[in-house]
Amino acid sequence: MATKIRLKRLGKIRQPHYRVIVIDERAKRNGTAIEEIGQYHPKSEPSVIEINSERVQYWLGVGAQPTEAVVALLKCTGDWQKFTGDKSPSGIDPQPVKADKLEIFNKALAEADDEPTTEAISKKQDKAQEPAAEKAEEAEEAEKAEEPAEKTESEEA
């Protein structure tokens, strides 16, 4: 039997909350779950993500496939890094964050995997300073070009 780790929607209209469940992949979205392993409340401030780490690791180890939404939640809690063996990049601590900020968090993780954070920051600063330095040089040249024109006008008077 193929199992999935997915979200089961509960709550009123426009006030959703979800349970993280393990279920047969052929079952309906809100069908009978094999096991409930967590909760997710996106509307509370800050959003609440409660997941039983031990049970998630067990089900992932047995071969249950998480959905994309569940993978995003597991990355926030740090359970995904435990399963895949990835270490959290320096400077980014997997903390529960709002669902809106999950994309930003994932982009930051991807950028941090490419380069160490200190090097990436210094390169970004260098890139930001280059156009500013060029503009300053152009402004100085423009001022020098204007100064002789002003002197000739004053000499004529």
C-alpha positions as CSV (number, residue, x, y, z in Angstrom):
1,M,0.0,0.0,0.0
2,A,1.4,3.4,-1.0
3,T,1.2,6.0,1.7
4,K,1.3,9.8,1.5
5,I,1.9,12.4,4.2
6,R,-0.5,15.2,3.4
7,L,-2.7,17.9,4.8
8,K,-6.3,17.3,5.9
9,R,-8.4,20.5,5.9
10,L,-10.5,21.4,8.8
11,G,-12.2,24.6,10.0
12,K,-14.7,27.1,8.7
13,I,-14.8,29.0,5.4
14,R,-11.9,31.4,5.3
15,Q,-10.6,30.1,8.6
16,P,-8.7,26.9,7.7
17,H,-6.5,24.8,9.8
18,Y,-5.0,21.5,8.8
19,R,-3.8,18.2,10.3
20,V,-0.7,16.6,8.9
21,I,-1.8,13.0,8.3
22,V,-0.5,9.7,6.9
23,I,-3.1,8.2,4.5
24,D,-3.4,5.8,1.6
25,E,-2.7,7.8,-1.6
26,R,-5.9,6.6,-3.2
27,A,-8.1,7.9,-0.3
28,K,-10.1,11.2,-0.4
29,R,-8.5,14.4,1.0
30,N,-10.5,14.1,4.2
31,G,-10.7,10.4,4.3
32,T,-9.9,8.1,7.2
33,A,-6.2,8.6,8.2
34,I,-3.8,5.9,9.1
35,E,-2.2,8.3,11.7
36,E,-2.3,12.0,12.5
37,I,1.2,13.3,13.1
38,G,0.8,17.1,13.4
39,Q,-1.2,20.3,13.0
40,Y,-0.8,23.5,11.0
41,H,-2.7,26.7,11.8
42,P,-1.8,29.3,9.1
43,K,-4.3,32.0,10.2
44,S,-3.0,32.4,13.7
45,E,-0.3,35.1,14.3
46,P,2.4,33.7,14.1
47,S,1.3,30.6,12.3
48,V,1.5,27.4,14.3
49,I,3.3,24.3,13.1
50,E,3.2,21.3,15.4
51,I,4.6,18.1,14.0
52,N,5.7,14.9,15.9
53,S,9.2,14.5,14.7
54,E,9.7,10.9,15.6
55,R,6.6,9.8,13.7
56,V,7.5,11.8,10.7
57,Q,11.0,10.3,10.6
58,Y,9.4,6.8,10.9
59,W,7.0,7.3,8.1
60,L,9.6,8.9,5.8
61,G,11.9,6.0,6.6
62,V,9.2,3.5,5.7
63,G,8.6,5.1,2.3
64,A,5.7,7.5,2.8
65,Q,5.8,10.3,0.2
66,P,5.2,13.9,1.5
67,T,3.3,16.4,-0.6
68,E,4.9,19.7,-1.6
69,A,3.0,21.6,1.1
70,V,4.1,19.1,3.8
71,V,7.8,19.3,2.6
72,A,7.6,23.1,3.0
73,L,6.3,22.6,6.6
74,L,8.9,20.0,7.4
75,K,11.7,22.3,6.1
76,C,10.4,25.0,8.5
77,T,10.5,22.7,11.5
78,G,13.8,21.1,10.5
79,D,12.5,17.6,10.1
80,W,13.2,17.5,6.4
81,Q,16.9,18.3,7.0
82,K,17.1,15.5,9.5
83,F,15.7,13.0,7.0
84,T,17.8,14.1,4.0
85,G,20.9,14.6,6.1
86,D,21.4,18.2,5.0
87,K,22.8,20.5,7.5
88,S,21.2,23.9,7.9
89,P,23.3,26.6,6.2
90,S,25.0,29.0,8.4
91,G,23.0,32.1,9.3
92,I,19.6,30.4,8.5
93,D,17.9,28.7,11.4
94,P,14.8,26.6,10.5
95,Q,12.1,28.3,12.6
96,P,8.4,28.2,12.1
97,V,7.5,31.0,9.7
98,K,4.3,32.3,8.1
99,A,3.1,30.4,5.0
100,D,3.6,33.6,3.0
101,K,7.3,33.7,3.9
102,L,8.0,30.0,3.0
103,E,9.0,30.9,-0.6
104,I,11.4,33.6,0.7
105,F,12.8,31.1,3.2
106,N,13.3,28.4,0.4
107,K,15.0,30.9,-1.9
108,A,17.4,31.9,1.0
109,L,18.2,28.2,1.6
110,A,18.9,27.7,-2.1
111,E,21.2,30.8,-2.3
112,A,23.0,29.7,0.9
113,D,23.7,26.3,-0.6
114,D,25.4,27.8,-3.6
115,E,27.9,30.0,-1.7
116,P,28.9,30.6,2.0
117,T,26.8,33.5,3.4
118,T,29.8,35.8,4.1
119,E,31.1,35.6,0.6
120,A,27.7,36.1,-0.9
121,I,27.1,39.2,1.2
122,S,30.5,40.7,0.3
123,K,29.9,40.1,-3.4
124,K,26.5,41.7,-3.2
125,Q,28.0,44.7,-1.4
126,D,30.8,45.0,-4.0
127,K,28.2,44.9,-6.8
128,A,26.1,47.6,-5.0
129,Q,29.2,49.8,-4.6
130,E,30.4,49.7,-8.2
131,P,27.5,51.6,-9.7
132,A,27.7,54.2,-6.9
133,A,31.4,54.7,-7.5
134,E,30.9,55.1,-11.3
135,K,28.1,57.7,-10.7
136,A,30.4,59.6,-8.3
137,E,33.2,59.7,-10.9
138,E,30.8,60.8,-13.6
139,A,29.5,63.6,-11.4
140,E,33.0,64.8,-10.6
141,E,33.9,64.9,-14.4
142,A,30.7,66.8,-15.1
143,E,31.6,69.4,-12.4
144,K,35.1,69.8,-13.8
145,A,33.7,70.3,-17.3
146,E,31.3,73.0,-16.0
147,E,33.9,75.0,-14.0
148,P,36.0,76.2,-17.0
149,A,32.8,77.3,-18.8
150,E,31.8,79.4,-15.8
151,K,35.3,81.1,-15.6
152,T,35.2,82.2,-19.2
153,E,31.8,83.8,-18.7
154,S,33.0,85.7,-15.6
155,E,36.2,86.8,-17.4
156,E,34.1,88.3,-20.2
157,A,32.1,90.4,-17.8
